[in-house]
Amino acid sequence: MATTFGKFVRKLRIDRGKVLGDMAAALGLSSAYLSAVENGKKNVTDQLLVSVISYFSLDEKATVELREAAANSQTSVKFDLQDSPEMERMLVSSFARKVRDLSPNQQGDLLDFLGKL
């Protein structure tokens, strides 16, 4: 299933008459890799994000939208907790274990709360 990032990039490509293979070649990537990113099988790297912004010469508004789409499309998140206090490690690991148990309303409430920090 296409991610938010994938849908955004696909729309950009179609609107500008580009095909996946040509875009991948221009970015120095394989078509399979770019397709996997669009479909959520691979995460969007910072380098890919910068390359897509440059490739399409995106303005500030579109750049912000693409960055938000990339953040919302991550299929995995890694935290380096090596130097974190025990409380932070407990919080992150507890959240990772329990996030799928939250109802959509609870998830929305948590997002609202975290957005206010």
C-alpha positions as CSV (number, residue, x, y, z in Angstrom):
1,M,0.0,0.0,0.0
2,A,1.4,3.4,-0.9
3,T,2.4,5.6,2.0
4,T,1.6,9.3,2.4
5,F,5.1,10.0,1.0
6,G,4.5,7.6,-1.9
7,K,1.2,9.1,-2.8
8,F,2.8,12.6,-2.7
9,V,5.7,11.6,-4.9
10,R,3.6,9.7,-7.3
11,K,1.3,12.7,-7.7
12,L,4.3,14.9,-8.3
13,R,5.6,12.5,-11.0
14,I,2.3,12.2,-12.8
15,D,1.7,16.0,-12.7
16,R,5.1,16.6,-14.2
17,G,5.0,13.7,-16.7
18,K,7.8,11.6,-15.0
19,V,7.8,7.8,-14.7
20,L,9.3,6.0,-11.8
21,G,12.2,4.5,-13.8
22,D,13.3,7.8,-15.1
23,M,13.1,9.4,-11.6
24,A,15.0,6.5,-10.0
25,A,17.7,6.8,-12.6
26,A,18.0,10.5,-12.2
27,L,18.4,10.0,-8.4
28,G,20.9,7.2,-8.8
29,L,18.5,4.6,-7.4
30,S,17.0,1.4,-8.7
31,S,13.3,1.5,-9.7
32,A,12.7,-1.4,-7.2
33,Y,14.1,0.6,-4.3
34,L,12.1,3.8,-5.1
35,S,9.0,1.7,-5.5
36,A,9.7,0.0,-2.2
37,V,10.0,3.4,-0.5
38,E,6.7,4.6,-2.0
39,N,5.0,1.5,-0.9
40,G,6.2,1.6,2.7
41,K,8.6,-1.4,2.4
42,K,11.6,0.8,2.9
43,N,11.9,4.0,5.0
44,V,12.5,7.4,3.5
45,T,16.1,8.4,4.1
46,D,17.2,12.0,4.7
47,Q,19.3,11.8,1.5
48,L,16.3,10.6,-0.5
49,L,14.2,13.3,0.8
50,V,16.7,16.0,-0.1
51,S,17.1,14.4,-3.6
52,V,13.4,14.4,-4.3
53,I,13.1,18.0,-3.2
54,S,15.9,19.0,-5.5
55,Y,14.7,16.8,-8.4
56,F,11.3,18.4,-8.4
57,S,12.6,21.9,-7.4
58,L,10.0,22.1,-4.7
59,D,9.0,25.4,-3.2
60,E,8.9,26.0,0.6
61,K,5.3,24.9,1.0
62,A,5.7,21.7,-1.0
63,T,9.0,20.9,0.8
64,V,7.2,21.2,4.2
65,E,4.4,19.0,2.9
66,L,6.8,16.4,1.6
67,R,8.8,16.4,4.8
68,E,5.6,15.8,6.8
69,A,4.5,13.1,4.4
70,A,7.9,11.4,4.9
71,A,7.7,11.6,8.7
72,N,4.2,10.1,8.6
73,S,5.3,7.3,6.3
74,Q,8.1,5.8,8.4
75,T,7.6,2.0,8.8
76,S,10.2,1.8,11.6
77,V,11.8,4.1,14.0
78,K,15.1,3.6,15.8
79,F,16.1,5.2,19.0
80,D,19.5,5.3,20.5
81,L,18.9,4.9,24.2
82,Q,22.4,4.1,25.2
83,D,23.0,7.4,27.1
84,S,19.3,7.9,28.1
85,P,18.2,7.8,31.7
86,E,16.3,4.7,32.9
87,M,13.0,6.6,32.9
88,E,13.3,7.5,29.2
89,R,14.3,4.0,28.2
90,M,11.2,2.6,30.2
91,L,8.9,5.2,28.5
92,V,10.1,4.4,25.0
93,S,10.0,0.7,25.4
94,S,6.6,0.8,27.1
95,F,5.2,2.9,24.3
96,A,6.5,0.6,21.6
97,R,4.9,-2.4,23.3
98,K,1.5,-0.7,23.9
99,V,0.9,1.6,21.0
100,R,-1.1,-1.0,19.0
101,D,-3.3,-1.6,22.0
102,L,-4.5,2.1,22.0
103,S,-7.9,2.9,20.4
104,P,-8.0,5.4,17.6
105,N,-9.4,8.0,20.1
106,Q,-6.6,7.3,22.6
107,Q,-4.1,7.6,19.7
108,G,-5.6,11.0,18.7
109,D,-5.6,12.2,22.3
110,L,-2.0,11.2,22.7
111,L,-1.0,13.0,19.4
112,D,-2.9,16.1,20.6
113,F,-1.0,16.0,24.0
114,L,2.4,15.5,22.4
115,G,1.7,18.2,19.9
116,K,1.3,20.7,22.8
117,L,4.7,20.0,24.3
